[in-house]
Amino acid sequence: MPELIYMDNAATTQVRQEVLDEMIPYFMDKYGNASSIFSLGSLSKVAIEKSREQIAKILNANKEEIYFTSGGSESDNWAIKGIAYNNREKGNHIITSKIEHPAVLNTCHELEKQGFKITYLDVDKDGIINLNELKSAIREKTILISIIFANNEIGTIMPIEEIGKLAQENNIYFHTDGVQAIGSINIDVEELNIDLLSMSSHKFYGPKGIGALYIRKGTHIDSLMSGGGQERYKRAGTENVPAIVGMGKAIELAYEDFDTSNARLIALRNRLINKIEDSITGVRLNGHRTNRLPGNVNFVFESIRGESLLLNLDLANIAASSGSACNAGALEPSHVLKAIGLGSDKILSSLRLSLGYFNTIDEVDYVVEKLIEIVDKLRYR
């Protein structure tokens, strides 16, 4: 039996050694509080600003527009609630989609209880919103459009440039949950007219518990965290310096050899998709066939419960998922697969394999080999 074959990179990723090496000094020798005025604290402050610059450079943003958070969920909450609370005199209407991450959907549900009006756009069978429906949904009191950049379950990439342009033309703030996209897609916030962008370090081989929110200069947004003057009085709390350093290094590495790495990952993804479709009957690819994240593969295996697939893959030392990691243990079928038109039987028969930096061709071939055995056993025993 091989060592663990990890194909759940959409849930989290392994920290790269270069990232860990960069972080370690800030646990030990350079441990000062960045708010302290003595030299040890200054070292931490310099490190934070370096990371801010690294992230801003990747996004074509200014470093003053990058604010550190605890991760993607906090960034989503801050973006949506912050805009809603600050702009409620202008309007109370927000537009989102039915396939957003729970951090967005549950935030919107919470705002509905406070009197805000939310429009949840449908998606097509591939998981893409209709731009004409988005345009029709805009009202005089619309203050925010929040659409996920790339879906965490099915990998489909949204028409972000067109959405950003529509938002700009109508003087509406545009937020996108870029948690799955950062590290896998080139993102230029200026070119795409993005006003707010959520990101999370552990999705691109950085540490957990650290993320960031890009907030375009001039955006009117309330703070959610009250306290000290950290993050230019926008987000209170002592900075997690080692994690911030790791996030900066991780995003720098992710885009250092981006084209070559992406091409390799897409080739692995396509190999996995093609071999599954060629070798196993009764399968259906979920999400757009080509306009999807480089490492995302999501299939329905008819007449087999996804949970049974996962358990048998685990016995073969293969880590995968049947849906969003944030919904693990939930009894309800995936809201994403439901939104693209799948019935409960097919939703419960889904499997997500998400490839990453450390995966190889041999691993892809081994996984397909084991899937053939498992499907044959579960269907025909």
Contacts in CASP RR format, 6 or more apart in sequence:
PFRMAT RR
TARGET T0000
AUTHOR 0000-0000-0000
METHOD contacts of the structure
MODEL  1
MPELIYMDNAATTQVRQEVLDEMIPYFMDKYGNASSIFSLGSLSKVAIEK
SREQIAKILNANKEEIYFTSGGSESDNWAIKGIAYNNREKGNHIITSKIE
HPAVLNTCHELEKQGFKITYLDVDKDGIINLNELKSAIREKTILISIIFA
NNEIGTIMPIEEIGKLAQENNIYFHTDGVQAIGSINIDVEELNIDLLSMS
SHKFYGPKGIGALYIRKGTHIDSLMSGGGQERYKRAGTENVPAIVGMGKA
IELAYEDFDTSNARLIALRNRLINKIEDSITGVRLNGHRTNRLPGNVNFV
FESIRGESLLLNLDLANIAASSGSACNAGALEPSHVLKAIGLGSDKILSS
LRLSLGYFNTIDEVDYVVEKLIEIVDKLRYR
1 316 0 8 1.000
1 317 0 8 1.000
2 317 0 8 1.000
2 366 0 8 1.000
3 317 0 8 1.000
4 317 0 8 1.000
4 318 0 8 1.000
4 319 0 8 1.000
5 317 0 8 1.000
5 318 0 8 1.000
5 319 0 8 1.000
5 359 0 8 1.000
5 363 0 8 1.000
5 366 0 8 1.000
5 367 0 8 1.000
6 14 0 8 1.000
6 319 0 8 1.000
6 358 0 8 1.000
6 359 0 8 1.000
7 318 0 8 1.000
7 319 0 8 1.000
7 320 0 8 1.000
7 353 0 8 1.000
7 354 0 8 1.000
7 355 0 8 1.000
7 359 0 8 1.000
7 363 0 8 1.000
7 367 0 8 1.000
8 319 0 8 1.000
8 320 0 8 1.000
8 321 0 8 1.000
8 325 0 8 1.000
8 352 0 8 1.000
8 353 0 8 1.000
8 354 0 8 1.000
9 295 0 8 1.000
9 354 0 8 1.000
9 355 0 8 1.000
9 356 0 8 1.000
9 357 0 8 1.000
9 359 0 8 1.000
10 152 0 8 1.000
10 153 0 8 1.000
10 155 0 8 1.000
10 180 0 8 1.000
10 203 0 8 1.000
10 293 0 8 1.000
10 296 0 8 1.000
10 321 0 8 1.000
10 325 0 8 1.000
10 352 0 8 1.000
10 354 0 8 1.000
11 321 0 8 1.000
11 325 0 8 1.000
11 354 0 8 1.000
12 202 0 8 1.000
12 203 0 8 1.000
12 208 0 8 1.000
12 325 0 8 1.000
13 202 0 8 1.000
13 203 0 8 1.000
13 204 0 8 1.000
13 205 0 8 1.000
13 206 0 8 1.000
13 356 0 8 1.000
13 357 0 8 1.000
14 205 0 8 1.000
14 358 0 8 1.000
15 205 0 8 1.000
15 206 0 8 1.000
15 207 0 8 1.000
15 250 0 8 1.000
16 205 0 8 1.000
16 206 0 8 1.000
16 250 0 8 1.000
16 253 0 8 1.000
16 357 0 8 1.000
18 249 0 8 1.000
18 253 0 8 1.000
19 205 0 8 1.000
19 206 0 8 1.000
19 207 0 8 1.000
19 246 0 8 1.000
19 249 0 8 1.000
19 250 0 8 1.000
19 253 0 8 1.000
22 245 0 8 1.000
22 246 0 8 1.000
22 249 0 8 1.000
23 207 0 8 1.000
23 242 0 8 1.000
23 243 0 8 1.000
23 245 0 8 1.000
23 246 0 8 1.000
23 249 0 8 1.000
24 242 0 8 1.000
26 44 0 8 1.000
26 47 0 8 1.000
26 241 0 8 1.000
26 242 0 8 1.000
26 245 0 8 1.000
27 242 0 8 1.000
30 40 0 8 1.000
30 43 0 8 1.000
30 44 0 8 1.000
30 47 0 8 1.000
30 241 0 8 1.000
31 40 0 8 1.000
31 44 0 8 1.000
31 241 0 8 1.000
32 40 0 8 1.000
32 41 0 8 1.000
32 43 0 8 1.000
32 44 0 8 1.000
32 241 0 8 1.000
33 41 0 8 1.000
33 44 0 8 1.000
33 238 0 8 1.000
34 41 0 8 1.000
34 44 0 8 1.000
34 45 0 8 1.000
34 48 0 8 1.000
34 230 0 8 1.000
34 238 0 8 1.000
34 239 0 8 1.000
34 241 0 8 1.000
35 41 0 8 1.000
35 229 0 8 1.000
35 230 0 8 1.000
35 238 0 8 1.000
36 42 0 8 1.000
36 44 0 8 1.000
44 239 0 8 1.000
44 241 0 8 1.000
47 241 0 8 1.000
47 244 0 8 1.000
47 245 0 8 1.000
48 68 0 8 1.000
48 239 0 8 1.000
48 241 0 8 1.000
48 244 0 8 1.000
48 245 0 8 1.000
49 63 0 8 1.000
50 245 0 8 1.000
50 248 0 8 1.000
51 244 0 8 1.000
51 245 0 8 1.000
51 246 0 8 1.000
51 247 0 8 1.000
51 248 0 8 1.000
51 249 0 8 1.000
52 63 0 8 1.000
52 66 0 8 1.000
52 68 0 8 1.000
53 63 0 8 1.000
54 248 0 8 1.000
54 249 0 8 1.000
54 251 0 8 1.000
54 252 0 8 1.000
55 61 0 8 1.000
55 63 0 8 1.000
55 66 0 8 1.000
55 199 0 8 1.000
55 212 0 8 1.000
55 247 0 8 1.000
55 248 0 8 1.000
55 251 0 8 1.000
56 62 0 8 1.000
56 63 0 8 1.000
56 65 0 8 1.000
56 66 0 8 1.000
58 182 0 8 1.000
58 187 0 8 1.000
58 251 0 8 1.000
58 252 0 8 1.000
58 254 0 8 1.000
58 255 0 8 1.000
59 66 0 8 1.000
59 187 0 8 1.000
59 188 0 8 1.000
59 189 0 8 1.000
59 197 0 8 1.000
59 214 0 8 1.000
60 188 0 8 1.000
60 189 0 8 1.000
60 190 0 8 1.000
60 191 0 8 1.000
61 189 0 8 1.000
61 190 0 8 1.000
61 214 0 8 1.000
61 216 0 8 1.000
62 217 0 8 1.000
64 217 0 8 1.000
64 232 0 8 1.000
65 214 0 8 1.000
65 215 0 8 1.000
65 216 0 8 1.000
65 217 0 8 1.000
66 212 0 8 1.000
66 213 0 8 1.000
66 214 0 8 1.000
67 212 0 8 1.000
67 213 0 8 1.000
67 214 0 8 1.000
67 215 0 8 1.000
67 231 0 8 1.000
67 232 0 8 1.000
67 234 0 8 1.000
67 235 0 8 1.000
68 210 0 8 1.000
68 211 0 8 1.000
68 212 0 8 1.000
68 231 0 8 1.000
68 235 0 8 1.000
68 239 0 8 1.000
68 240 0 8 1.000
68 244 0 8 1.000
68 247 0 8 1.000
69 75 0 8 1.000
69 78 0 8 1.000
69 210 0 8 1.000
69 211 0 8 1.000
69 212 0 8 1.000
69 213 0 8 1.000
69 235 0 8 1.000
70 209 0 8 1.000
70 210 0 8 1.000
70 211 0 8 1.000
71 198 0 8 1.000
71 199 0 8 1.000
71 200 0 8 1.000
71 201 0 8 1.000
71 209 0 8 1.000
71 210 0 8 1.000
71 211 0 8 1.000
71 212 0 8 1.000
72 103 0 8 1.000
72 177 0 8 1.000
72 179 0 8 1.000
72 198 0 8 1.000
72 199 0 8 1.000
72 200 0 8 1.000
72 211 0 8 1.000
73 103 0 8 1.000
74 211 0 8 1.000
74 224 0 8 1.000
75 179 0 8 1.000
75 198 0 8 1.000
75 199 0 8 1.000
75 200 0 8 1.000
75 211 0 8 1.000
75 212 0 8 1.000
75 213 0 8 1.000
76 101 0 8 1.000
76 103 0 8 1.000
76 104 0 8 1.000
76 107 0 8 1.000
76 146 0 8 1.000
76 177 0 8 1.000
76 198 0 8 1.000
77 103 0 8 1.000
77 107 0 8 1.000
77 224 0 8 1.000
78 213 0 8 1.000
78 221 0 8 1.000
78 223 0 8 1.000
78 224 0 8 1.000
78 235 0 8 1.000
79 146 0 8 1.000
79 175 0 8 1.000
79 196 0 8 1.000
79 198 0 8 1.000
79 213 0 8 1.000
79 215 0 8 1.000
79 221 0 8 1.000
80 94 0 8 1.000
80 104 0 8 1.000
80 107 0 8 1.000
80 108 0 8 1.000
80 111 0 8 1.000
80 144 0 8 1.000
80 146 0 8 1.000
80 175 0 8 1.000
81 107 0 8 1.000
81 110 0 8 1.000
81 111 0 8 1.000
81 222 0 8 1.000
81 224 0 8 1.000
82 221 0 8 1.000
82 222 0 8 1.000
82 223 0 8 1.000
82 224 0 8 1.000
83 143 0 8 1.000
83 144 0 8 1.000
83 173 0 8 1.000
83 175 0 8 1.000
83 196 0 8 1.000
83 219 0 8 1.000
83 220 0 8 1.000
83 221 0 8 1.000
84 92 0 8 1.000
84 94 0 8 1.000
84 111 0 8 1.000
84 116 0 8 1.000
84 143 0 8 1.000
84 144 0 8 1.000
85 222 0 8 1.000
86 220 0 8 1.000
86 221 0 8 1.000
86 222 0 8 1.000
87 143 0 8 1.000
87 144 0 8 1.000
87 173 0 8 1.000
87 220 0 8 1.000
88 116 0 8 1.000
88 143 0 8 1.000
90 141 0 8 1.000
90 143 0 8 1.000
91 141 0 8 1.000
91 142 0 8 1.000
91 143 0 8 1.000
92 115 0 8 1.000
92 116 0 8 1.000
92 117 0 8 1.000
92 141 0 8 1.000
92 143 0 8 1.000
93 116 0 8 1.000
93 117 0 8 1.000
93 118 0 8 1.000
93 119 0 8 1.000
93 139 0 8 1.000
93 141 0 8 1.000
93 142 0 8 1.000
93 143 0 8 1.000
94 108 0 8 1.000
94 111 0 8 1.000
94 116 0 8 1.000
94 117 0 8 1.000
94 118 0 8 1.000
94 119 0 8 1.000
94 142 0 8 1.000
94 143 0 8 1.000
94 144 0 8 1.000
94 145 0 8 1.000
94 146 0 8 1.000
95 118 0 8 1.000
95 119 0 8 1.000
95 121 0 8 1.000
95 134 0 8 1.000
95 137 0 8 1.000
95 138 0 8 1.000
95 142 0 8 1.000
95 144 0 8 1.000
95 145 0 8 1.000
95 146 0 8 1.000
95 147 0 8 1.000
96 104 0 8 1.000
96 105 0 8 1.000
96 108 0 8 1.000
96 118 0 8 1.000
96 119 0 8 1.000
96 120 0 8 1.000
96 121 0 8 1.000
96 145 0 8 1.000
96 146 0 8 1.000
96 147 0 8 1.000
97 120 0 8 1.000
97 121 0 8 1.000
97 122 0 8 1.000
97 123 0 8 1.000
97 129 0 8 1.000
97 147 0 8 1.000
97 148 0 8 1.000
97 158 0 8 1.000
98 120 0 8 1.000
98 121 0 8 1.000
98 122 0 8 1.000
98 123 0 8 1.000
98 335 0 8 1.000
98 339 0 8 1.000
99 123 0 8 1.000
99 127 0 8 1.000
99 148 0 8 1.000
99 151 0 8 1.000
99 153 0 8 1.000
99 154 0 8 1.000
99 335 0 8 1.000
99 336 0 8 1.000
99 339 0 8 1.000
99 340 0 8 1.000
100 108 0 8 1.000
100 146 0 8 1.000
100 147 0 8 1.000
100 148 0 8 1.000
100 177 0 8 1.000
101 148 0 8 1.000
101 152 0 8 1.000
101 177 0 8 1.000
101 179 0 8 1.000
101 324 0 8 1.000
101 326 0 8 1.000
102 324 0 8 1.000
102 326 0 8 1.000
102 327 0 8 1.000
103 177 0 8 1.000
103 326 0 8 1.000
104 146 0 8 1.000
104 148 0 8 1.000
104 177 0 8 1.000
105 335 0 8 1.000
108 116 0 8 1.000
108 118 0 8 1.000
108 120 0 8 1.000
108 146 0 8 1.000
109 118 0 8 1.000
111 118 0 8 1.000
112 118 0 8 1.000
117 141 0 8 1.000
119 137 0 8 1.000
121 129 0 8 1.000
121 130 0 8 1.000
121 133 0 8 1.000
121 134 0 8 1.000
121 137 0 8 1.000
121 147 0 8 1.000
122 129 0 8 1.000
122 130 0 8 1.000
122 133 0 8 1.000
122 339 0 8 1.000
123 129 0 8 1.000
123 339 0 8 1.000
123 340 0 8 1.000
124 130 0 8 1.000
124 340 0 8 1.000
125 287 0 8 1.000
125 340 0 8 1.000
125 341 0 8 1.000
126 156 0 8 1.000
126 287 0 8 1.000
126 288 0 8 1.000
126 289 0 8 1.000
126 291 0 8 1.000
126 340 0 8 1.000
127 151 0 8 1.000
127 154 0 8 1.000
127 156 0 8 1.000
127 287 0 8 1.000
127 288 0 8 1.000
127 336 0 8 1.000
127 339 0 8 1.000
127 340 0 8 1.000
128 156 0 8 1.000
128 158 0 8 1.000
128 159 0 8 1.000
128 288 0 8 1.000
128 291 0 8 1.000
129 147 0 8 1.000
129 158 0 8 1.000
129 159 0 8 1.000
129 163 0 8 1.000
131 159 0 8 1.000
131 162 0 8 1.000
131 163 0 8 1.000
131 166 0 8 1.000
134 145 0 8 1.000
134 163 0 8 1.000
134 166 0 8 1.000
135 166 0 8 1.000
138 166 0 8 1.000
138 170 0 8 1.000
138 172 0 8 1.000
142 170 0 8 1.000
142 172 0 8 1.000
143 172 0 8 1.000
143 173 0 8 1.000
144 172 0 8 1.000
144 173 0 8 1.000
144 174 0 8 1.000
144 175 0 8 1.000
145 163 0 8 1.000
145 164 0 8 1.000
145 166 0 8 1.000
145 167 0 8 1.000
145 172 0 8 1.000
145 173 0 8 1.000
145 174 0 8 1.000
145 175 0 8 1.000
146 174 0 8 1.000
146 175 0 8 1.000
146 176 0 8 1.000
146 177 0 8 1.000
147 158 0 8 1.000
147 160 0 8 1.000
147 163 0 8 1.000
147 174 0 8 1.000
147 176 0 8 1.000
148 158 0 8 1.000
148 176 0 8 1.000
148 177 0 8 1.000
148 178 0 8 1.000
148 180 0 8 1.000
149 157 0 8 1.000
149 158 0 8 1.000
149 160 0 8 1.000
149 176 0 8 1.000
149 177 0 8 1.000
149 178 0 8 1.000
149 180 0 8 1.000
149 181 0 8 1.000
149 185 0 8 1.000
149 187 0 8 1.000
149 197 0 8 1.000
150 156 0 8 1.000
150 157 0 8 1.000
150 158 0 8 1.000
150 178 0 8 1.000
150 180 0 8 1.000
150 181 0 8 1.000
150 184 0 8 1.000
150 185 0 8 1.000
150 292 0 8 1.000
150 293 0 8 1.000
151 158 0 8 1.000
151 180 0 8 1.000
151 287 0 8 1.000
151 336 0 8 1.000
152 179 0 8 1.000
152 180 0 8 1.000
152 324 0 8 1.000
153 286 0 8 1.000
153 298 0 8 1.000
153 323 0 8 1.000
153 324 0 8 1.000
153 334 0 8 1.000
153 336 0 8 1.000
153 337 0 8 1.000
153 352 0 8 1.000
154 286 0 8 1.000
154 287 0 8 1.000
154 288 0 8 1.000
154 292 0 8 1.000
154 296 0 8 1.000
154 298 0 8 1.000
154 336 0 8 1.000
154 337 0 8 1.000
154 340 0 8 1.000
155 180 0 8 1.000
155 287 0 8 1.000
155 288 0 8 1.000
155 292 0 8 1.000
155 293 0 8 1.000
155 296 0 8 1.000
155 298 0 8 1.000
156 287 0 8 1.000
156 288 0 8 1.000
156 291 0 8 1.000
156 292 0 8 1.000
157 181 0 8 1.000
157 185 0 8 1.000
157 288 0 8 1.000
157 291 0 8 1.000
157 292 0 8 1.000
157 293 0 8 1.000
158 176 0 8 1.000
160 176 0 8 1.000
160 192 0 8 1.000
160 194 0 8 1.000
161 191 0 8 1.000
161 192 0 8 1.000
161 193 0 8 1.000
163 174 0 8 1.000
163 176 0 8 1.000
164 174 0 8 1.000
164 192 0 8 1.000
164 193 0 8 1.000
164 194 0 8 1.000
165 193 0 8 1.000
167 173 0 8 1.000
167 174 0 8 1.000
167 193 0 8 1.000
167 195 0 8 1.000
168 174 0 8 1.000
168 193 0 8 1.000
173 195 0 8 1.000
173 196 0 8 1.000
173 219 0 8 1.000
174 193 0 8 1.000
174 194 0 8 1.000
174 195 0 8 1.000
174 196 0 8 1.000
175 194 0 8 1.000
175 195 0 8 1.000
175 196 0 8 1.000
175 197 0 8 1.000
175 198 0 8 1.000
176 194 0 8 1.000
176 196 0 8 1.000
176 197 0 8 1.000
176 198 0 8 1.000
177 198 0 8 1.000
178 187 0 8 1.000
178 197 0 8 1.000
178 198 0 8 1.000
178 199 0 8 1.000
179 198 0 8 1.000
179 199 0 8 1.000
179 200 0 8 1.000
179 203 0 8 1.000
180 203 0 8 1.000
180 293 0 8 1.000
181 187 0 8 1.000
181 293 0 8 1.000
182 199 0 8 1.000
182 200 0 8 1.000
182 203 0 8 1.000
182 204 0 8 1.000
182 251 0 8 1.000
182 254 0 8 1.000
183 203 0 8 1.000
183 204 0 8 1.000
183 251 0 8 1.000
183 254 0 8 1.000
183 255 0 8 1.000
183 258 0 8 1.000
184 204 0 8 1.000
184 262 0 8 1.000
184 265 0 8 1.000
184 293 0 8 1.000
184 294 0 8 1.000
184 295 0 8 1.000
185 293 0 8 1.000
186 255 0 8 1.000
186 258 0 8 1.000
187 194 0 8 1.000
187 197 0 8 1.000
189 197 0 8 1.000
189 214 0 8 1.000
189 216 0 8 1.000
194 214 0 8 1.000
194 216 0 8 1.000
195 215 0 8 1.000
195 216 0 8 1.000
195 219 0 8 1.000
196 213 0 8 1.000
196 214 0 8 1.000
196 215 0 8 1.000
196 216 0 8 1.000
196 219 0 8 1.000
196 221 0 8 1.000
197 213 0 8 1.000
197 214 0 8 1.000
198 212 0 8 1.000
198 213 0 8 1.000
199 211 0 8 1.000
199 212 0 8 1.000
199 213 0 8 1.000
199 214 0 8 1.000
200 209 0 8 1.000
200 210 0 8 1.000
200 211 0 8 1.000
201 207 0 8 1.000
201 208 0 8 1.000
201 209 0 8 1.000
201 210 0 8 1.000
201 211 0 8 1.000
201 243 0 8 1.000
201 246 0 8 1.000
201 247 0 8 1.000
201 248 0 8 1.000
201 250 0 8 1.000
201 251 0 8 1.000
202 208 0 8 1.000
202 209 0 8 1.000
202 210 0 8 1.000
204 250 0 8 1.000
204 251 0 8 1.000
204 254 0 8 1.000
205 250 0 8 1.000
205 253 0 8 1.000
205 254 0 8 1.000
205 357 0 8 1.000
206 246 0 8 1.000
206 247 0 8 1.000
206 249 0 8 1.000
206 250 0 8 1.000
207 242 0 8 1.000
207 243 0 8 1.000
207 246 0 8 1.000
207 247 0 8 1.000
207 250 0 8 1.000
209 240 0 8 1.000
209 243 0 8 1.000
210 240 0 8 1.000
210 243 0 8 1.000
210 244 0 8 1.000
210 246 0 8 1.000
210 247 0 8 1.000
211 247 0 8 1.000
212 247 0 8 1.000
215 221 0 8 1.000
215 234 0 8 1.000
223 233 0 8 1.000
223 234 0 8 1.000
223 235 0 8 1.000
223 236 0 8 1.000
224 235 0 8 1.000
225 235 0 8 1.000
225 236 0 8 1.000
225 237 0 8 1.000
226 236 0 8 1.000
227 236 0 8 1.000
227 237 0 8 1.000
228 236 0 8 1.000
228 237 0 8 1.000
229 236 0 8 1.000
230 236 0 8 1.000
230 237 0 8 1.000
230 238 0 8 1.000
230 239 0 8 1.000
231 239 0 8 1.000
254 261 0 8 1.000
261 357 0 8 1.000
262 294 0 8 1.000
265 294 0 8 1.000
265 295 0 8 1.000
265 355 0 8 1.000
265 356 0 8 1.000
265 357 0 8 1.000
266 294 0 8 1.000
266 295 0 8 1.000
268 295 0 8 1.000
268 355 0 8 1.000
268 356 0 8 1.000
268 359 0 8 1.000
268 360 0 8 1.000
268 361 0 8 1.000
268 364 0 8 1.000
269 294 0 8 1.000
269 295 0 8 1.000
269 296 0 8 1.000
269 297 0 8 1.000
269 355 0 8 1.000
271 361 0 8 1.000
271 364 0 8 1.000
272 297 0 8 1.000
272 353 0 8 1.000
272 355 0 8 1.000
272 364 0 8 1.000
272 367 0 8 1.000
272 368 0 8 1.000
273 285 0 8 1.000
273 297 0 8 1.000
275 364 0 8 1.000
275 365 0 8 1.000
275 368 0 8 1.000
276 283 0 8 1.000
276 297 0 8 1.000
276 299 0 8 1.000
276 368 0 8 1.000
276 371 0 8 1.000
277 283 0 8 1.000
277 285 0 8 1.000
279 368 0 8 1.000
279 371 0 8 1.000
279 372 0 8 1.000
280 301 0 8 1.000
280 371 0 8 1.000
280 372 0 8 1.000
280 375 0 8 1.000
282 301 0 8 1.000
282 302 0 8 1.000
282 303 0 8 1.000
283 299 0 8 1.000
283 300 0 8 1.000
283 301 0 8 1.000
283 302 0 8 1.000
284 299 0 8 1.000
284 300 0 8 1.000
284 302 0 8 1.000
284 346 0 8 1.000
285 297 0 8 1.000
285 298 0 8 1.000
285 299 0 8 1.000
286 298 0 8 1.000
286 299 0 8 1.000
286 300 0 8 1.000
286 337 0 8 1.000
286 340 0 8 1.000
286 342 0 8 1.000
286 350 0 8 1.000
287 298 0 8 1.000
287 340 0 8 1.000
293 354 0 8 1.000
294 355 0 8 1.000
295 354 0 8 1.000
295 355 0 8 1.000
295 356 0 8 1.000
296 352 0 8 1.000
296 354 0 8 1.000
296 355 0 8 1.000
297 352 0 8 1.000
297 353 0 8 1.000
297 354 0 8 1.000
297 355 0 8 1.000
298 323 0 8 1.000
298 350 0 8 1.000
298 351 0 8 1.000
298 352 0 8 1.000
298 353 0 8 1.000
299 350 0 8 1.000
299 351 0 8 1.000
299 353 0 8 1.000
300 342 0 8 1.000
300 346 0 8 1.000
300 347 0 8 1.000
300 349 0 8 1.000
300 350 0 8 1.000
300 351 0 8 1.000
301 309 0 8 1.000
301 349 0 8 1.000
301 350 0 8 1.000
301 351 0 8 1.000
301 375 0 8 1.000
302 346 0 8 1.000
302 349 0 8 1.000
303 349 0 8 1.000
303 379 0 8 1.000
304 349 0 8 1.000
304 375 0 8 1.000
304 378 0 8 1.000
304 379 0 8 1.000
305 348 0 8 1.000
305 349 0 8 1.000
306 322 0 8 1.000
306 348 0 8 1.000
306 349 0 8 1.000
306 350 0 8 1.000
306 351 0 8 1.000
307 322 0 8 1.000
307 348 0 8 1.000
308 378 0 8 1.000
309 320 0 8 1.000
309 322 0 8 1.000
309 351 0 8 1.000
309 371 0 8 1.000
309 374 0 8 1.000
309 375 0 8 1.000
309 378 0 8 1.000
310 320 0 8 1.000
310 321 0 8 1.000
310 322 0 8 1.000
310 351 0 8 1.000
312 374 0 8 1.000
312 377 0 8 1.000
312 378 0 8 1.000
313 319 0 8 1.000
313 320 0 8 1.000
313 367 0 8 1.000
313 370 0 8 1.000
313 371 0 8 1.000
313 374 0 8 1.000
316 370 0 8 1.000
316 374 0 8 1.000
318 366 0 8 1.000
318 367 0 8 1.000
318 370 0 8 1.000
320 351 0 8 1.000
320 352 0 8 1.000
320 353 0 8 1.000
321 328 0 8 1.000
321 351 0 8 1.000
321 352 0 8 1.000
321 354 0 8 1.000
322 350 0 8 1.000
322 351 0 8 1.000
322 352 0 8 1.000
323 334 0 8 1.000
323 336 0 8 1.000
323 350 0 8 1.000
323 352 0 8 1.000
324 334 0 8 1.000
324 336 0 8 1.000
327 334 0 8 1.000
333 343 0 8 1.000
333 344 0 8 1.000
333 347 0 8 1.000
333 348 0 8 1.000
334 347 0 8 1.000
334 350 0 8 1.000
337 343 0 8 1.000
337 346 0 8 1.000
337 347 0 8 1.000
337 350 0 8 1.000
338 347 0 8 1.000
342 350 0 8 1.000
353 367 0 8 1.000
355 364 0 8 1.000
END
